[in-house]
Amino acid sequence: MALTKEKRNRLILVAIGTLVAVIGVWQVMIVSQKRSMEDIKKRIAEQQVRLDNAQRLLNSTAEVQKNLEAAALKLKGVESEMASGDMYSWIIQTVNKFREGYKVDIPQFSREVPCEVGLFAKFPYRAVQFNVRGTAFFHDFGRFLADFENRFPHMRVQNLELEPMAVSNANLPSTGNAATAAVTAAGEDAEKLAFRMEIVALINPLSR
C-alpha cells in the first residue's frame, strides 16, 4: 500500500533508531561480555600456571628433603673436622698429619688467638688464628698450600710471607770433609724459602 511521505520518513527514522539500538546493545553487551570472557580465560590460565608450579613443587618435596639431608650430613662431616678441644694440640696434629706427604718443614706454631671470620654478616661460627713458620722449596710449598686449602674448606691461609732462607757462614767448619759437606748443605738450603703465614680455623660449634 502507498505510504505518505510523512509515514515513510517516520518508518525510516524507526529503522535507523532500531539499527542504532542494536549496535548499542552489541557494543555494550556482546563486546563487553567478550572482553570479560577473555579476562576470565587469562585469569584461568594464570591460575593454571600457579597450580602446575605448586604441583611440581609438591612432587619435588621428597627430592628436596633428600638433598637437605645430604647437605646436613656433609655439613656435619665438615664440622667434625673443625678446631676443637685443645686448639694448640689440634692445629699441630692436623697440620703435621697432612704434611706427611710433602717436603715441608713446619716447626713453629703459635697459640690460638680468637678472631673474627669476616666473611658474612651473622656468621654462625667462631674462629681462631694461628701463626705458623716453616721452610720448603718453592714448588713443594706451592703444592702443599694448594692442597691444604682444598682439603680443609673450614680453614684459610692469610698474610703469607716468603723470603730466601738465610744461612750463616759463621757456623760452617773451616776445613776438611766436614766443611765440604756443610757448604754443600748450605748451597741446597739457600734455594729454600722461609715462610710465615696465618691459619684461620673455624671452631666446631659443639666444642667447649
Secondary structure as UniProt FT lines:
FT   HELIX           5..25
FT   HELIX           26..31
FT   HELIX           32..59
FT   HELIX           61..80
FT   HELIX           87..98
FT   HELIX           99..101
FT   STRAND          104..109
FT   STRAND          113..115
FT   TURN            121..122
FT   STRAND          127..136
FT   HELIX           138..151
FT   TURN            153..154
FT   STRAND          155..164
FT   HELIX           169..171
FT   HELIX           176..190
FT   STRAND          193..203
FT   TURN            205..206
//
